[in-house]
């Protein structure tokens, strides 16, 4: 797989996550993470594995958060393979930054998050 193909798959992965979130689908959000992914969600804590990550997103969705949008998105090749995404984000009730999402293409050809670190910086 070329670098361009890998980046295209990573971009498809974030689009799938955003679509799942905006459709209030926590399971669909979690499906965009590797089974053993680690997510640092500031100030909430650290969540490891799809089950914990799905529960986190379900809790957020249940509180009425929706309509996530990304701005100032930057992609960089990771020295550990895959790509790193940084951006700003907004939702209907909050905003913040993505410090680092590490997307990798797994053996099934799908790009998924192996690491996710984001921060809520304020409420709307």
MILOPA-431449 format. One record per atom (N, C-alpha, C): residue in one letter; atom name; x, y, z. Coordinates in pm, 1 decimal, always signed. Example, Ala and Ser with C-alpha at 12.3 -4.5 7.8 and 13.67 -1.06 7.14 Angstrom:
% MILOPA-431449
R  type  atom         u         v         w
R     A     N   +1319.0    -569.0    +780.0
R     A    CA   +1230.0    -450.0    +780.0
R     A     C   +1320.0    -330.0    +780.0
R     S     N   +1285.0    -225.0    +708.0
R     S    CA   +1367.0    -106.0    +714.0
R     S     C   +1290.0      +3.0    +787.0
END
This chain:
% MILOPA-431449
R  type  atom         u         v         w
R     X     N     +84.6    -117.7      +0.0
R     X    CA      +0.0      +0.0      +0.0
R     X     C     +89.1    +124.0      +0.0
R     X     N     +55.8    +218.4     -83.6
R     X    CA    +134.2    +341.4     -91.4
R     X     C     +99.2    +433.6     +25.6
R     X     N    +184.7    +532.2     +48.3
R     X    CA    +157.7    +631.7    +152.8
R     X     C     +26.3    +703.9    +123.6
R     X     N      +4.6    +736.5      -1.7
R     X    CA    -117.7    +806.6     -40.5
R     X     C    -241.6    +722.8     -11.2
R     X     N    -235.2    +593.7     -39.4
R     X    CA    -348.4    +504.9     -11.0
R     X     C    -373.3    +495.5    +139.6
R     X     N    -265.1    +486.0    +217.2
R     X    CA    -279.5    +477.3    +362.9
R     X     C    -343.7    +605.3    +417.6
R     X     N    -299.2    +721.4    +370.0
R     X    CA    -355.7    +847.1    +416.6
R     X     C    -503.4    +857.1    +378.0
R     X     N    -537.6    +814.5    +258.6
R     X    CA    -677.5    +815.6    +215.5
R     X     C    -762.6    +729.3    +307.4
R     X     N    -711.1    +614.1    +348.8
R     X    CA    -785.8    +527.2    +441.3
R     X     C    -798.2    +590.5    +578.9
R     X     N    -693.8    +658.8    +624.2
R     X    CA    -700.7    +727.1    +753.7
R     X     C    -804.8    +838.8    +749.6
R     X     N    -808.5    +912.7    +640.4
R     X    CA    -908.8   +1019.3    +625.9
R     X     C   -1049.9    +960.3    +621.5
R     X     N   -1063.8    +843.4    +560.6
R     X    CA   -1194.0    +776.0    +559.8
R     X     C   -1231.4    +732.1    +700.9
R     X     N   -1132.5    +693.5    +781.0
R     X    CA   -1157.7    +652.5    +919.1
R     X     C   -1212.6    +765.6   +1004.0
R     X     N   -1153.2    +884.9    +994.6
R     X    CA   -1203.6    +996.4   +1074.2
R     X     C   -1341.1   +1039.2   +1024.3
R     X     N   -1364.2   +1029.9    +894.5
R     X    CA   -1496.7   +1063.4    +840.9
R     X     C   -1600.9    +965.3    +893.1
R     X     N   -1565.0    +836.9    +902.3
R     X    CA   -1657.7    +735.6    +954.4
R     X     C   -1686.1    +760.1   +1102.4
R     X     N   -1581.9    +799.0   +1179.4
R     X    CA   -1603.6    +828.8   +1321.1
R     X     C   -1697.5    +948.1   +1335.0
R     X     N   -1671.5   +1054.2   +1260.4
R     X    CA   -1754.1   +1174.2   +1268.5
R     X     C   -1898.4   +1142.5   +1229.4
R     X     N   -1917.3   +1065.2   +1125.4
R     X    CA   -2051.0   +1027.2   +1081.6
R     X     C   -2122.8    +947.0   +1190.5
R     X     N   -2051.9    +852.6   +1251.8
R     X    CA   -2112.1    +772.6   +1359.5
R     X     C   -2152.7    +862.6   +1476.0
R     X     N   -2063.0    +951.4   +1516.7
R     X    CA   -2094.8   +1040.1   +1629.0
R     X     C   -2215.2   +1127.5   +1596.4
R     X     N   -2215.5   +1185.8   +1478.9
R     X    CA   -2324.3   +1275.6   +1441.8
R     X     C   -2456.4   +1202.0   +1421.8
R     X     N   -2450.0   +1069.6   +1407.3
R     X    CA   -2570.3    +986.4   +1402.4
R     X     C   -2600.7    +922.3   +1537.8
R     X     N   -2529.8    +969.7   +1642.6
R     X    CA   -2553.0    +924.7   +1780.0
R     X     C   -2530.1    +774.7   +1795.7
R     X     N   -2425.1    +723.2   +1732.1
R     X    CA   -2393.4    +580.4   +1727.3
R     X     C   -2260.8    +554.1   +1798.7
R     X     N   -2267.4    +531.4   +1930.2
R     X    CA   -2145.7    +509.2   +2009.0
R     X     C   -2071.5    +383.6   +1964.9
R     X     N   -2144.4    +280.4   +1928.5
R     X    CA   -2080.5    +156.9   +1881.7
R     X     C   -2003.6    +183.3   +1751.4
R     X     N   -2062.4    +264.0   +1663.8
R     X    CA   -1994.3    +301.2   +1540.4
R     X     C   -1869.3    +383.4   +1567.2
R     X     N   -1873.9    +469.7   +1668.8
R     X    CA   -1754.2    +545.2   +1708.8
R     X     C   -1645.4    +449.1   +1754.2
R     X     N   -1681.9    +358.6   +1842.4
R     X    CA   -1584.8    +264.2   +1898.3
R     X     C   -1525.6    +173.4   +1791.4
R     X     N   -1601.9    +143.6   +1687.2
R     X    CA   -1553.2     +56.9   +1579.8
R     X     C   -1437.8    +120.6   +1503.3
R     X     N   -1417.0    +251.8   +1519.5
R     X    CA   -1306.6    +319.7   +1451.8
R     X     C   -1178.4    +316.9   +1535.0
R     X     N   -1181.2    +244.2   +1645.8
R     X    CA   -1063.3    +226.6   +1731.0
R     X     C   -1014.6     +82.8   +1722.3
R     X     N    -882.9     +63.5   +1731.1
R     X    CA    -826.4     -71.4   +1742.2
R     X     C    -877.0    -134.3   +1871.9
R     X     N    -877.5    -265.7   +1878.6
R     X    CA    -927.4    -335.2   +1998.1
R     X     C    -854.2    -291.8   +2125.3
R     X     N    -724.8    -263.3   +2114.5
R     X    CA    -644.9    -228.6   +2232.4
R     X     C    -607.8     -80.2   +2235.8
R     X     N    -684.4      +2.7   +2168.9
R     X    CA    -655.4    +146.7   +2163.5
R     X     C    -658.9    +210.4   +2301.8
R     X     N    -586.0    +320.2   +2314.6
R     X    CA    -585.5    +400.9   +2436.1
R     X     C    -636.5    +539.8   +2398.6
R     X     N    -730.6    +590.1   +2477.5
R     X    CA    -786.9    +722.7   +2454.7
R     X     C    -771.2    +806.0   +2581.3
R     X     N    -701.7    +918.8   +2569.8
R     X    CA    -689.9   +1015.3   +2678.8
R     X     C    -788.1   +1127.8   +2648.7
R     X     N    -893.8   +1135.7   +2725.4
R     X    CA    -996.8   +1236.3   +2706.3
R     X     C    -989.7   +1334.2   +2823.0
R     X     N    -925.2   +1447.2   +2801.0
R     X    CA    -910.3   +1545.1   +2908.5
R     X     C   -1037.8   +1627.7   +2920.3
R     X     N   -1091.1   +1647.7   +3035.4
R     X    CA   -1042.7   +1613.6   +3169.2
R     X     C   -1101.3   +1483.7   +3224.6
R     X     N   -1160.6   +1400.1   +3140.5
R     X    CA   -1236.7   +1284.5   +3188.2
R     X     C   -1152.2   +1166.4   +3234.0
R     X     N   -1039.6   +1142.8   +3167.2
R     X    CA    -956.4   +1030.6   +3206.4
R     X     C    -906.2    +952.0   +3087.2
R     X     N    -854.1    +834.0   +3116.6
R     X    CA    -797.8    +745.5   +3015.6
R     X     C    -886.4    +623.1   +3002.8
R     X     N    -911.2    +583.8   +2879.1
R     X    CA    -998.3    +470.4   +2848.6
R     X     C    -921.3    +376.7   +2756.8
R     X     N    -923.0    +247.7   +2788.9
R     X    CA    -844.6    +150.8   +2713.9
R     X     C    -936.0     +42.1   +2658.6
R     X     N    -922.3     +17.4   +2530.0
R     X    CA   -1000.3     -86.8   +2464.0
R     X     C   -1135.6     -36.8   +2416.7
R     X     N   -1188.8    -105.0   +2318.2
R     X    CA   -1314.9     -61.6   +2256.0
R     X     C   -1431.7     -54.2   +2352.6
R     X     N   -1441.6    -147.7   +2447.8
R     X    CA   -1556.6    -146.2   +2538.8
R     X     C   -1559.6     -18.5   +2622.7
R     X     N   -1446.8     +18.0   +2682.8
R     X    CA   -1440.9    +140.4   +2763.1
R     X     C   -1462.7    +263.8   +2676.0
R     X     N   -1405.5    +262.6   +2556.8
R     X    CA   -1419.3    +376.4   +2466.6
R     X     C   -1564.4    +390.7   +2421.4
R     X     N   -1629.1    +280.1   +2389.9
R     X    CA   -1770.4    +286.4   +2351.5
R     X     C   -1855.2    +341.7   +2465.2
R     X     N   -1829.7    +298.4   +2587.0
R     X    CA   -1907.1    +348.1   +2701.0
R     X     C   -1886.8    +498.1   +2718.9
R     X     N   -1763.5    +546.1   +2701.2
R     X    CA   -1737.3    +689.6   +2710.1
R     X     C   -1821.3    +765.0   +2607.4
R     X     N   -1816.5    +722.2   +2481.5
R     X    CA   -1892.0    +793.0   +2377.2
R     X     C   -2041.7    +782.5   +2401.3
R     X     N   -2088.2    +668.8   +2453.2
R     X    CA   -2231.6    +656.9   +2482.3
R     X     C   -2272.7    +756.5   +2589.8
R     X     N   -2188.9    +771.4   +2692.2
R     X    CA   -2218.2    +868.1   +2798.3
R     X     C   -2224.2   +1010.8   +2743.0
R     X     N   -2131.2   +1045.2   +2655.0
R     X    CA   -2128.5   +1179.1   +2595.0
R     X     C   -2254.3   +1201.4   +2510.1
R     X     N   -2287.2   +1103.7   +2427.9
R     X    CA   -2405.3   +1113.4   +2342.6
R     X     C   -2531.8   +1123.6   +2427.5
R     X     N   -2537.9   +1046.4   +2534.1
R     X    CA   -2655.6   +1047.7   +2622.5
R     X     C   -2675.3   +1182.2   +2692.0
R     X     N   -2568.3   +1259.4   +2704.9
R     X    CA   -2577.0   +1392.4   +2765.2
R     X     C   -2617.3   +1499.4   +2663.0
R     X     N   -2644.6   +1457.3   +2540.9
R     X    CA   -2693.3   +1550.6   +2440.5
R     X     C   -2587.9   +1614.4   +2351.9
R     X     N   -2464.7   +1565.4   +2359.0
R     X    CA   -2360.7   +1620.5   +2272.1
R     X     C   -2377.8   +1564.5   +2131.5
R     X     N   -2362.6   +1651.7   +2031.5
R     X    CA   -2380.4   +1610.0   +1892.1
R     X     C   -2312.4   +1709.9   +1799.1
R     X     N   -2321.7   +1682.0   +1671.3
R     X    CA   -2275.7   +1773.1   +1565.4
R     X     C   -2128.6   +1812.0   +1577.3
R     X     N   -2041.3   +1712.7   +1582.5
R     X    CA   -1897.8   +1741.8   +1587.6
R     X     C   -1849.9   +1786.2   +1449.7
R     X     N   -1759.0   +1882.5   +1450.5
R     X    CA   -1697.7   +1931.7   +1327.8
R     X     C   -1550.6   +1958.6   +1357.9
R     X     N   -1465.2   +1931.5   +1260.0
R     X    CA   -1321.2   +1950.7   +1274.4
R     X     C   -1276.0   +2068.0   +1188.7
R     X     N   -1184.7   +2149.3   +1242.0
R     X    CA   -1123.1   +2257.6   +1166.9
R     X     C    -972.9   +2253.8   +1189.1
R     X     N    -901.3   +2320.8   +1100.9
R     X    CA    -754.9   +2327.3   +1109.1
R     X     C    -693.9   +2187.5   +1121.6
R     X     N    -744.1   +2095.5   +1041.6
R     X    CA    -697.4   +1956.6   +1044.6
R     X     C    -561.0   +1946.9    +977.3
R     X     N    -468.5   +1882.5   +1045.1
R     X    CA    -335.4   +1857.6    +989.5
R     X     C    -303.4   +1709.4   +1002.7
R     X     N    -248.7   +1652.6    +896.4
R     X    CA    -205.5   +1512.5    +894.1
R     X     C     -54.3   +1509.4    +877.8
R     X     N     +11.0   +1421.6    +954.2
R     X    CA    +155.3   +1402.0    +945.6
R     X     C    +184.0   +1253.5    +947.4
R     X     N    +277.4   +1210.4    +864.3
R     X    CA    +319.8   +1070.4    +869.6
R     X     C    +383.8   +1043.9   +1005.5
R     X     N    +350.0    +931.4   +1067.3
R     X    CA    +408.4    +895.2   +1196.6
R     X     C    +533.9    +811.8   +1174.9
R     X     N    +639.0    +837.9   +1252.2
R     X    CA    +758.2    +753.5   +1241.5
R     X     C    +729.8    +608.9   +1282.4
R     X     N    +617.8    +586.3   +1353.2
R     X    CA    +579.1    +452.0   +1395.8
R     X     C    +478.7    +387.5   +1300.1
R     X     N    +461.1    +446.0   +1182.5
R     X    CA    +365.4    +396.1   +1085.2
R     X     C    +232.5    +465.5   +1101.0
R     X     N    +157.2    +470.9    +993.8
R     X    CA     +28.5    +537.6    +997.3
R     X     C     +43.9    +688.6    +993.3
R     X     N     -60.5    +756.1   +1038.3
R     X    CA     -64.6    +902.4   +1032.9
R     X     C    -116.5    +960.7   +1162.6
R     X     N     -68.4   +1081.9   +1192.7
R     X    CA    -111.5   +1155.5   +1310.3
R     X     C    -198.8   +1271.7   +1266.7
R     X     N    -311.0   +1286.8   +1333.2
R     X    CA    -403.1   +1397.2   +1306.6
R     X     C    -403.0   +1490.8   +1426.6
R     X     N    -398.6   +1620.2   +1399.5
R     X    CA    -423.3   +1722.7   +1501.2
R     X     C    -528.0   +1817.3   +1443.1
R     X     N    -609.0   +1875.9   +1530.1
R     X    CA    -712.7   +1967.1   +1481.9
R     X     C    -777.1   +2039.8   +1598.7
R     X     N    -865.4   +2131.2   +1563.1
R     X    CA    -960.3   +2187.5   +1657.5
R     X     C   -1093.7   +2119.6   +1629.4
R     X     N   -1182.7   +2119.4   +1728.2
R     X    CA   -1315.4   +2061.9   +1706.6
R     X     C   -1419.7   +2142.5   +1781.9
R     X     N   -1541.3   +2135.2   +1732.2
R     X    CA   -1655.3   +2195.9   +1799.8
R     X     C   -1770.6   +2097.0   +1797.4
R     X     N   -1856.6   +2108.0   +1896.8
R     X    CA   -1982.1   +2033.3   +1905.2
R     X     C   -2090.1   +2133.9   +1942.1
R     X     N   -2211.1   +2085.2   +1950.4
R     X    CA   -2321.7   +2173.8   +1987.4
R     X     C   -2305.6   +2232.2   +2127.9
R     X     N   -2236.5   +2159.8   +2218.6
R     X    CA   -2228.0   +2204.0   +2357.7
R     X     C   -2086.2   +2221.4   +2410.9
R     X     N   -1984.7   +2202.5   +2325.6
R     X    CA   -1846.1   +2210.1   +2373.0
R     X     C   -1751.5   +2233.2   +2255.4
R     X     N   -1625.7   +2266.3   +2290.1
R     X    CA   -1522.4   +2280.9   +2188.2
R     X     C   -1388.6   +2243.3   +2249.9
R     X     N   -1290.6   +2215.8   +2162.7
R     X    CA   -1159.1   +2180.1   +2213.3
R     X     C   -1061.0   +2150.4   +2102.0
R     X     N    -959.6   +2071.0   +2136.5
R     X    CA    -854.7   +2035.7   +2041.4
R     X     C    -828.4   +1885.7   +2044.9
R     X     N    -783.7   +1837.0   +1931.4
R     X    CA    -727.1   +1702.3   +1923.2
R     X     C    -576.3   +1722.2   +1931.0
R     X     N    -516.1   +1674.0   +2038.5
R     X    CA    -371.2   +1684.9   +2053.4
R     X     C    -301.2   +1585.2   +1962.5
R     X     N    -356.0   +1462.2   +1957.7
R     X    CA    -295.3   +1360.6   +1871.1
R     X     C    -389.9   +1243.3   +1854.4
R     X     N    -424.1   +1214.6   +1730.1
R     X    CA    -489.5   +1088.6   +1694.9
R     X     C    -389.7   +1012.2   +1609.8
R     X     N    -359.3    +889.7   +1649.0
R     X    CA    -268.1    +806.0   +1570.7
R     X     C    -351.3    +701.0   +1498.5
R     X     N    -361.8    +717.1   +1368.4
R     X    CA    -437.9    +626.7   +1282.4
R     X     C    -342.1    +527.9   +1216.7
R     X     N    -378.7    +399.8   +1219.6
R     X    CA    -300.3    +297.4   +1149.8
R     X     C    -395.3    +215.8   +1062.2
R     X     N    -341.2    +158.8    +957.1
R     X    CA    -419.4     +69.2    +872.5
R     X     C    -395.0     -71.9    +923.7
R     X     N    -502.7    -137.0    +966.9
R     X    CA    -490.7    -272.1   +1021.6
R     X     C    -491.2    -376.4    +909.2
R     X     N    -470.6    -500.3    +948.2
R     X    CA    -457.6    -608.8    +850.3
R     X     C    -579.1    -624.5    +761.5
R     X     N    -697.2    -583.8    +809.8
R     X    CA    -817.8    -594.7    +727.7
R     X     C    -830.5    -479.8    +627.7
R     X     N    -730.9    -389.7    +625.3
R     X    CA    -730.5    -278.8    +530.9
R     X     C    -802.5    -154.3    +579.5
R     X     N    -860.8    -159.7    +700.5
R     X    CA    -932.2     -44.3    +756.1
R     X     C    -838.5     +35.5    +846.7
R     X     N    -848.3    +167.4    +835.6
R     X    CA    -771.2    +253.7    +925.5
R     X     C    -849.5    +270.1   +1055.2
R     X     N    -779.2    +256.9   +1167.2
R     X    CA    -840.6    +273.7   +1299.2
R     X     C    -743.8    +347.8   +1390.6
R     X     N    -799.9    +405.3   +1494.6
R     X    CA    -720.5    +475.4   +1594.3
R     X     C    -655.0    +375.8   +1689.2
R     X     N    -524.1    +389.7   +1705.8
R     X    CA    -452.3    +312.2   +1806.1
R     X     C    -430.9    +398.9   +1930.7
R     X     N    -434.7    +531.5   +1911.1
R     X    CA    -415.5    +626.3   +2020.3
R     X     C    -494.1    +752.8   +1988.7
R     X     N    -557.4    +807.3   +2091.6
R     X    CA    -638.9    +927.3   +2075.2
R     X     C    -620.9   +1013.7   +2199.2
R     X     N    -580.2   +1137.3   +2179.9
R     X    CA    -569.1   +1232.1   +2291.7
R     X     C    -634.5   +1362.7   +2251.6
R     X     N    -741.6   +1396.5   +2322.4
R     X    CA    -812.1   +1521.5   +2293.4
R     X     C    -850.1   +1589.0   +2423.6
R     X     N    -888.5   +1715.2   +2410.5
R     X    CA    -918.1   +1795.5   +2528.2
R     X     C   -1042.1   +1881.9   +2504.1
R     X     N   -1129.3   +1883.4   +2602.2
R     X    CA   -1241.3   +1976.7   +2602.9
R     X     C   -1187.5   +2105.6   +2664.7
R     X     N   -1199.9   +2215.2   +2591.3
R     X    CA   -1147.4   +2341.3   +2640.3
R     X     C   -1254.7   +2436.8   +2687.8
R     X     N   -1380.0   +2406.5   +2656.6
R     X    CA   -1486.5   +2493.1   +2702.8
R     X     C   -1623.5   +2442.5   +2661.5
R     X     N   -1723.9   +2503.0   +2721.5
R     X    CA   -1863.1   +2469.7   +2689.4
R     X     C   -1925.7   +2584.5   +2613.9
R     X     N   -2027.6   +2552.4   +2536.7
R     X    CA   -2102.5   +2655.9   +2463.0
R     X     C   -2229.7   +2688.9   +2535.8
END
